[in-house]
């Protein structure tokens, strides 16, 4: 019997999901591909939903790591730092979309349908925006103002010629409002 690791399970599960789709992928098929019994697989995940949540969380943690660990450069004020971090967020999401659209949609569609996971992610982003900018209690509003640049719903529009110009216009609206 094969020794199961999270990495092995995730790799096989991702491959099968990409081949068959989420709905047609069964835990018994994943277990068989891993060389273990269906019962042995249940020692690691209670059901398919549990596995999908763990896969999505891993993807989210991996793809958000640099954003959430980003530090304000010593010589930069909070407003400039927030601008740069939001632009990095936009480019990170755009890069993920372009690197593998199928996986991007697989995970983002799943996350969007699982409010607990997406709310946790958005809360982390909002808290980071507050930490960077020093604008306590405004993180959720900041993330909402820039939703076009990080929400997967808008991914197919991220390649428009005026994308960066639009980002800067939204930034100017936020920056001007905060200084009045």
Secondary structure, 3 states (H helix, E strand, C coil): CCCCCHHHHHHHHHHHHHHHCCCCCCHHHHHHHHCCCHHHHCCCCCCHHHHHHHHHHHHHHHHHHHHHHCCCCCCCCHHHHHHHHHHHHHHHHHHHHHHCHHHHHHHHHHHHCCHHHHHHHHHHHHHHHHHHHCCCCCHHHHHHHCHHHCCHHHHHHCCCCCHHHHHHHHHHHHHHHHCC
